[in-house]
Amino acid sequence: MKKIITYGTFDLLHWGHIRLLERAKELGDHLTVVLSTDEFNLLKDKKAFHNYEQRKYLLEAIKHVDKVIPETTWDQKIADIQTNQIDIFVMGDDWKGQFDFLTPYCNVCYLERTKNISTTYIKQQLAGSIEA
């Protein structure tokens, strides 16, 4: 069985998120999503609209996602990969090169971001700072 892992906050879940999860799952048999906790988001100066439990609930309802675990620190990736026997680490290509240090532990794959959609874009639209 080939196991995949990805990380994120997954706030204001949108079709770009679903597309990333779908393409990640296509790389293997089992997809683990490591979801940033509210406390970890605060350390990153990031505020999610939905709390951790709500975001976890949404992710667990997606057919591509097999397991959701909490992200509490930047430094847990190697341990997550080893503990969960991960074969492929997946992130969007906006992170390209930033996780290459994981290649001794698993394959690292950067997937192209879905164009014209992001949580930031949605927040800007809702705030009226950009037009739809």
N, C-alpha and C positions, 0 to 999 in steps of 0.2 A: 504494500500500500504506500503510495506517494503522498506525503503530508506537506501542506502549504501553510504559511503563516503571514499575516499582515497586521499592521498597527494603525490606529487612528482614533480620532475623537468621534467621528460619525455623527455630528450634530446636524440638525435640520436635514435629515436623510433625504437624498435626492437621487435622480436617475444616474448621475455620475458615480455615486457611491455604489449603487446596485451593479452598474456595468463593471466597475473595478472588482467587486466581489465575484461576479459571474466569470470574468476572465481569469481571476486568480484560481478559482475552483477548477476551471478547465485544464489547469496545469497538473492536476493531481486528483486524488480520491477524497481527501479530507482537508477542510479549511478551518483553521483556527484564527479567530480575530482577537487581537489583543487591544482592548478598549481602554482609553485613558480615563482614569478615575477623575472625579471632580477635584480632589485634592491635588492630583498631578497637574491637571489643567491650570489650577491657580499658580502652581510653581512656574508654569510656562507662560503666565500672564494671558491665559486664554479663558474665556467664559462661555460655557455652552448654554444654550437655551433649555435643553432637556437635561435632567440629572442623569447620573451614571445608570441607575436602575432602569430608567425609562429608555435610554439609548441601548442598553443591554437587551431589554425586552424586544425592541424593534429589530435588532440584529438577529436575535434567536428565531424570529419569525420568518427570516429570509431563507429560502430553500437552499441557497448556495453555502450557507454558514453551518458548520457542524459543531463548533465549540466557541464560546466567548470567555475570555479570562481577563482580569484587570491588569492595566499598565499603571504602575505606581512610581517608576523611575526610568530615566533614560538608559541606565546600565543593566537592565534585566534581560536584554535581548539574547545574549549568549546562553544564559541559563534557561530561558524559555525554549530556545532551539534544541538544547540538549535534553531537557526534561520531557519535551513533547515529541522528540525524535523527528524533527522537521527536516525535510529535504530541500524545500525552496522557500526563500524569504522574498515577499513581493511588496513593492511600494510603487506609488506613482512616480513618473519620470521627473517631477519637480524636485525629487530627492536624489536624482541621479548622482552616483559616486559617493554619497554620504554613508552608505552602509556596506561598502565594499570590504570593510574590515571583517565582515561576517563570512567571507568566502572560505576560510578554513573549516567552517562548521556546516555550511550548506551552500547551495547555489543561491545567487542573488539576482533577482529579476526586477527591472523597472518597467512598468507598463505605462504606455502613453495615456496622459490625462484626457478625459472627455472634454471636448471643446465647448466653450460658452456656458459652463455651469460650474459653480463652486458654492460652498457655504458662504464665503465672503461676498460673492456676487449676489446671492439671495438677500443677505443682510443689507447690502448697499441698496438694492432695489426696494426693500421694505422701508428703509429709512428715507427713500426718495432722493438719494444722492446720485443715482444713475437711472436712466430710463430703461424700460424693458425692451 
